[in-house]
């Protein structure tokens, strides 16, 4: 069986590798033994409508820090309190008494519900909520790879591109107003495009000789890292937020770099490179002012790729790792200098992207029958399907909290 580490070597300036495609259901992807030492708060969820209750119960059931239980001593009540406004009331004790109330207003009633649920997470778990976040992802529901956005639970889905060509690797700006992606629109070669999510206006971001791919905004939104091959070899470059002032960072000549991800402070990048003598992909650190690549001692596999640096917890980098005849999601601790695999199961786990709370990841579960976006709680090891089963292809998800 043949597997690919970076698809389309010539088109994307990436590294080919073999990967497994197994039979199995995406909903089982990432099943692991749940840790017993993780604090879990039982909550009862009630809402003024069946739909709001269903959404809230699903969200809290997927979190990992909560257990939805009809007999729990703590009740979360969600009620419509105005146009696109939901009121959260937290009750506890017997008889029940309200200990916390907050109104949340959103772009829709659904969005307001998730914002109210985020407020409950902050109140009860002391960690940021992420339910109101949005995803950019790739789907082939129309027969071609196009860019879509949706909320975290695949409501309010919007198709951004209709190019009927390859549109891949979407990445949000930090403020959630723009998306960078790689597309083959018009030229038939990979160029980088920028989409304004409010106006849906698309403009070329970088379109130079060779392949242009892997674009990603810095945490402050002022710079973009990308991989270009215009000077003969796929190398890492950085530009300003308008795609100008492009600077070359790497000069590896015969090696291939891909998938740069920024450190939280914007001073470094973690990239995938085959700079090792073996020619297999590993993770490397690179200063944004240039310098040599420094290999990260993941010490877990001959194939390490698709890194995503955790901006809420700078100690952690998630990545895709080859293990046995599969690929799974792993995380590297910089302080401990050690890696651990987070997902297991019949499906490949690939393309991780951290949520804003630093605890959860969205990733792709890939089987012979399709690709599905999952939510992974890194503390319990539990994976929950996010994309609906009738959407046979959903992949390369990137998260932002707006």
Rosetta blueprint (number, residue, H / E / L):
1 X L
2 X L
3 X L
4 X L
5 X L
6 X L
7 X L
8 X L
9 X H
10 X H
11 X H
12 X H
13 X L
14 X L
15 X L
16 X L
17 X L
18 X L
19 X L
20 X L
21 X L
22 X L
23 X L
24 X L
25 X L
26 X H
27 X H
28 X H
29 X L
30 X L
31 X L
32 X L
33 X L
34 X L
35 X L
36 X L
37 X L
38 X L
39 X L
40 X L
41 X E
42 X E
43 X E
44 X E
45 X E
46 X E
47 X E
48 X L
49 X L
50 X H
51 X H
52 X H
53 X H
54 X H
55 X H
56 X H
57 X H
58 X H
59 X H
60 X H
61 X H
62 X H
63 X H
64 X L
65 X L
66 X E
67 X E
68 X E
69 X L
70 X L
71 X L
72 X L
73 X L
74 X E
75 X E
76 X E
77 X E
78 X E
79 X E
80 X E
81 X E
82 X E
83 X L
84 X L
85 X E
86 X E
87 X E
88 X E
89 X E
90 X E
91 X E
92 X E
93 X L
94 X L
95 X L
96 X L
97 X E
98 X E
99 X E
100 X E
101 X E
102 X E
103 X E
104 X E
105 X E
106 X L
107 X L
108 X L
109 X H
110 X H
111 X H
112 X H
113 X H
114 X H
115 X H
116 X H
117 X H
118 X H
119 X H
120 X H
121 X H
122 X H
123 X H
124 X H
125 X H
126 X L
127 X L
128 X L
129 X L
130 X L
131 X L
132 X L
133 X L
134 X E
135 X E
136 X E
137 X E
138 X E
139 X E
140 X L
141 X L
142 X L
143 X L
144 X L
145 X L
146 X E
147 X E
148 X E
149 X E
150 X E
151 X E
152 X L
153 X L
154 X L
155 X L
156 X L
157 X L
158 X E
159 X E
160 X L
161 X L
162 X L
163 X L
164 X L
165 X L
166 X L
167 X E
168 X E
169 X E
170 X E
171 X E
172 X E
173 X L
174 X L
175 X L
176 X L
177 X L
178 X E
179 X E
180 X E
181 X E
182 X E
183 X E
184 X L
185 X L
186 X L
187 X L
188 X L
189 X L
190 X L
191 X E
192 X E
193 X E
194 X E
195 X E
196 X E
197 X L
198 X L
199 X L
200 X L
201 X L
202 X E
203 X E
204 X E
205 X E
206 X E
207 X L
208 X L
209 X L
210 X L
211 X L
212 X E
213 X E
214 X E
215 X E
216 X E
217 X E
218 X L
219 X L
220 X L
221 X L
222 X L
223 X E
224 X E
225 X E
226 X E
227 X E
228 X E
229 X L
230 X L
231 X L
232 X L
233 X L
234 X L
235 X E
236 X E
237 X E
238 X E
239 X E
240 X E
241 X L
242 X L
243 X L
244 X L
245 X L
246 X L
247 X E
248 X E
249 X L
250 X L
251 X L
252 X L
253 X L
254 X L
255 X L
256 X L
257 X E
258 X E
259 X E
260 X E
261 X E
262 X E
263 X L
264 X L
265 X L
266 X L
267 X L
268 X E
269 X E
270 X E
271 X E
272 X E
273 X E
274 X L
275 X L
276 X L
277 X L
278 X L
279 X L
280 X L
281 X L
282 X E
283 X E
284 X E
285 X E
286 X E
287 X E
288 X L
289 X L
290 X L
291 X L
292 X L
293 X L
294 X E
295 X E
296 X L
297 X L
298 X L
299 X L
300 X L
301 X L
302 X L
303 X L
304 X E
305 X E
306 X E
307 X E
308 X E
309 X E
310 X L
311 X L
312 X L
313 X L
314 X L
315 X L
316 X E
317 X E
318 X E
319 X E
320 X E
321 X E
322 X E
323 X E
324 X L
325 X L
326 X E
327 X E
328 X E
329 X E
330 X E
331 X E
332 X E
333 X E
334 X L
335 X L
336 X L
337 X L
338 X E
339 X E
340 X E
341 X E
342 X L
343 X L
344 X L
345 X L
346 X L
347 X L
348 X E
349 X E
350 X E
351 X E
352 X E
353 X E
354 X E
355 X L
356 X L
357 X L
358 X L
359 X L
360 X E
361 X E
362 X E
363 X E
364 X E
365 X E
366 X E
367 X E
368 X L
369 X L
370 X E
371 X E
372 X E
373 X E
374 X E
375 X E
376 X E
377 X E
378 X L
379 X L
380 X L
381 X L
382 X L
383 X E
384 X E
385 X E
386 X L
387 X L
388 X L
389 X L
390 X L
391 X L
392 X L
393 X E
394 X L
395 X E
396 X E
397 X E
398 X E
399 X E
400 X E
401 X L
402 X L
